[in-house]
C-alpha cells in the first residue's frame, strides 16, 4: 500500500514538473517575439516640442533628431506632445486680430527652383565687323557724297573725294614703271630677270598708291588711261551702316584722322548689366532671350569673360546674336532674359524676412495664435524668392503678410521683459525663455530656473549643481564663500 502511494506521488510530481516547464518555455518564447518597432516621428532631444516626420537636425539648436517608436510608452509621448515654452518676443494674436491686420501665413517647401532672370542690355556693334576709314596723307576734301550717319552703304560705294600733293609724284613713278614695262614687252628686250625686276617696280608703285588712300579700282583705271587723277575717291570697305562721318567739302585733314566708321550690323553684341552674384549662374554658349518692342531674338553668351564697370558697379556680360534686317542699332536698350535652374532649396517670399542689417528674422506659426520670432540665414535671391539656408525646416508655416506689426509688438515685449528681468536662459540648452510665460521651472537654493522643455527640466533636476555652475551662479557663490572664509593659513 505504501509502495503504491509512493509511486502515485512520484508520477504527480513528474507531471507537475512537466507542465511547469512547458508553461515557462511557452512564456519565454512569447516574450522573445517582439513586434516590429515603427517610427512615429522624430523629435529634438533638447527641445521635444520640435516634431518632424523625417530624420535630420533641429533648426533651433542643430542637434540630430531622435526617433520616437510606437512602443516607447506614454511617458515619451507625453514629453513629445507637451506644450512648448515660447522664447522671448513670442506674440499671441487672436484670429479676429489676425484678420484685422491682414496676417497671412504659408508653408515653406524644399523643391528645385527654376527662375528667369531679367536684366537690361545695350546694343553695340560687333568689333570684328567694324571698319575705319582713316586719312593716309594730309589733304582736303573736294566732294562729300550724301551719306550721313546711319545711312546704309554698299561695299565699294564712293563716300568722298579728296586731293593731296603726295599723289602726283606717286602717280608719276607708277606711270614711268608701266611705260618701261610696255617698252620691254614691245621691243622684246631684256632677259627674264630684267622683266621680273620691272614687274616688281610696277607692283611696288601700285602698293604705294593704295597705301596713300587710292582704291584698287581707281589704280586700275589710271593704269588703263595713263592719265593723272587729281581727286582720289574714298570708297566703303564693306556693306554696313555709317556710324561716324567727319567729312564735308573743303575740310582739311591730317594723316591718321578718322573720316568714316562703318559697321556691319548683320550680327551685333548685347552688353547686359549683371551683378557679381548673378554672373556666376551664366556660362558660355548659354541661350538668352532678347526682347525689344515686342520682338524676341535669340542670343548666346560669349566666351569672353564679363568686364567690370566701375561706374555702375556691374559686370558687362557680352551676348552675341544675329540681327536680321539690321533692326537693332547700336545704342538701343533691350531686355535680356536668362533661364536659371537651381538645386532643391528651402525658399520663402522676400516679404516674409525682416532684415535689420545684422539679423534676419521670420515669424513662425506655432499654433493657437502663437508666433515665434526666429533668426534665419539666407542664400541666393531671385525675384520675390530668397533661399533659407538655416533656421527653417520644410513644412513649417511662416508669416508673409503683417509681419511688421508682429515685429513691433515682439520688440516691445522683449524690451519690457528685459526691463522687468523676465528674460531668462535655459541652463541646460542655453535657449532664451520668457520667464513670464514659461510653464517649466525649478527652485534650487533660493533661485528659480526656467526651461524650454520637459527634457531640459529633467536633466537639471537630476544634477542641478552641474548646470548651475554652467550658468556662472555656482562659480560666483564659490568665490563669495572663499572670500568669507579668508585666506588659508
Secondary structure as the mmCIF struct_conf table of DSSP 4:
data_model
#
loop_
_struct_conf.conf_type_id
_struct_conf.id
_struct_conf.beg_label_comp_id
_struct_conf.beg_label_asym_id
_struct_conf.beg_label_seq_id
_struct_conf.end_label_comp_id
_struct_conf.end_label_asym_id
_struct_conf.end_label_seq_id
HELX_RH_AL_P HELX_RH_AL_P1 UNK A 2 UNK A 32
HELX_LH_PP_P HELX_LH_PP_P1 UNK A 35 UNK A 37
STRN STRN1 UNK A 39 UNK A 44
BEND BEND1 UNK A 45 UNK A 46
TURN_TY1_P TURN_TY1_P1 UNK A 48 UNK A 49
STRN STRN2 UNK A 51 UNK A 52
BEND BEND2 UNK A 53 UNK A 54
BEND BEND3 UNK A 56 UNK A 56
STRN STRN3 UNK A 57 UNK A 57
TURN_TY1_P TURN_TY1_P2 UNK A 59 UNK A 61
HELX_LH_PP_P HELX_LH_PP_P2 UNK A 63 UNK A 63
STRN STRN4 UNK A 64 UNK A 64
STRN STRN5 UNK A 65 UNK A 69
TURN_TY1_P TURN_TY1_P3 UNK A 70 UNK A 71
BEND BEND4 UNK A 72 UNK A 72
HELX_RH_AL_P HELX_RH_AL_P2 UNK A 74 UNK A 81
BEND BEND5 UNK A 82 UNK A 82
HELX_LH_PP_P HELX_LH_PP_P3 UNK A 83 UNK A 87
TURN_TY1_P TURN_TY1_P4 UNK A 88 UNK A 89
STRN STRN6 UNK A 91 UNK A 92
HELX_RH_AL_P HELX_RH_AL_P3 UNK A 95 UNK A 101
TURN_TY1_P TURN_TY1_P5 UNK A 102 UNK A 102
STRN STRN7 UNK A 104 UNK A 107
STRN STRN8 UNK A 109 UNK A 125
HELX_RH_3T_P HELX_RH_3T_P1 UNK A 127 UNK A 129
STRN STRN9 UNK A 130 UNK A 134
BEND BEND6 UNK A 136 UNK A 137
STRN STRN10 UNK A 139 UNK A 144
BEND BEND7 UNK A 146 UNK A 146
TURN_TY1_P TURN_TY1_P6 UNK A 149 UNK A 150
STRN STRN11 UNK A 152 UNK A 153
TURN_TY1_P TURN_TY1_P7 UNK A 155 UNK A 156
STRN STRN12 UNK A 158 UNK A 163
TURN_TY1_P TURN_TY1_P8 UNK A 165 UNK A 165
HELX_RH_AL_P HELX_RH_AL_P4 UNK A 166 UNK A 187
TURN_TY1_P TURN_TY1_P9 UNK A 188 UNK A 188
BEND BEND8 UNK A 190 UNK A 190
HELX_RH_AL_P HELX_RH_AL_P5 UNK A 192 UNK A 211
TURN_TY1_P TURN_TY1_P10 UNK A 212 UNK A 213
HELX_RH_AL_P HELX_RH_AL_P6 UNK A 216 UNK A 225
BEND BEND9 UNK A 230 UNK A 231
STRN STRN13 UNK A 232 UNK A 235
BEND BEND10 UNK A 237 UNK A 239
STRN STRN14 UNK A 240 UNK A 245
TURN_TY1_P TURN_TY1_P11 UNK A 249 UNK A 250
STRN STRN15 UNK A 252 UNK A 253
TURN_TY1_P TURN_TY1_P12 UNK A 255 UNK A 256
STRN STRN16 UNK A 258 UNK A 263
TURN_TY1_P TURN_TY1_P13 UNK A 265 UNK A 266
STRN STRN17 UNK A 267 UNK A 274
HELX_RH_AL_P HELX_RH_AL_P7 UNK A 276 UNK A 279
TURN_TY1_P TURN_TY1_P14 UNK A 280 UNK A 281
TURN_TY1_P TURN_TY1_P15 UNK A 284 UNK A 285
STRN STRN18 UNK A 287 UNK A 292
TURN_TY1_P TURN_TY1_P16 UNK A 293 UNK A 294
STRN STRN19 UNK A 295 UNK A 301
BEND BEND11 UNK A 303 UNK A 304
HELX_LH_PP_P HELX_LH_PP_P4 UNK A 305 UNK A 306
STRN STRN20 UNK A 307 UNK A 309
TURN_TY1_P TURN_TY1_P17 UNK A 310 UNK A 313
STRN STRN21 UNK A 314 UNK A 322
HELX_RH_3T_P HELX_RH_3T_P2 UNK A 324 UNK A 326
BEND BEND12 UNK A 328 UNK A 328
TURN_TY1_P TURN_TY1_P18 UNK A 330 UNK A 331
STRN STRN22 UNK A 333 UNK A 349
HELX_RH_3T_P HELX_RH_3T_P3 UNK A 350 UNK A 352
STRN STRN23 UNK A 354 UNK A 355
BEND BEND13 UNK A 357 UNK A 358
STRN STRN24 UNK A 360 UNK A 367
TURN_TY1_P TURN_TY1_P19 UNK A 368 UNK A 369
STRN STRN25 UNK A 370 UNK A 382
TURN_TY1_P TURN_TY1_P20 UNK A 383 UNK A 384
STRN STRN26 UNK A 385 UNK A 390
BEND BEND14 UNK A 391 UNK A 391
TURN_TY1_P TURN_TY1_P21 UNK A 394 UNK A 395
STRN STRN27 UNK A 397 UNK A 401
BEND BEND15 UNK A 402 UNK A 402
HELX_RH_AL_P HELX_RH_AL_P8 UNK A 403 UNK A 420
TURN_TY1_P TURN_TY1_P22 UNK A 421 UNK A 421
STRN STRN28 UNK A 423 UNK A 425
TURN_TY1_P TURN_TY1_P23 UNK A 427 UNK A 429
STRN STRN29 UNK A 432 UNK A 434
TURN_TY1_P TURN_TY1_P24 UNK A 435 UNK A 437
BEND BEND16 UNK A 439 UNK A 439
STRN STRN30 UNK A 440 UNK A 444
TURN_TY1_P TURN_TY1_P25 UNK A 445 UNK A 446
STRN STRN31 UNK A 447 UNK A 451
BEND BEND17 UNK A 452 UNK A 453
HELX_RH_AL_P HELX_RH_AL_P9 UNK A 454 UNK A 462
BEND BEND18 UNK A 463 UNK A 463
HELX_RH_AL_P HELX_RH_AL_P10 UNK A 464 UNK A 470
TURN_TY1_P TURN_TY1_P26 UNK A 471 UNK A 472
HELX_RH_AL_P HELX_RH_AL_P11 UNK A 473 UNK A 485
#
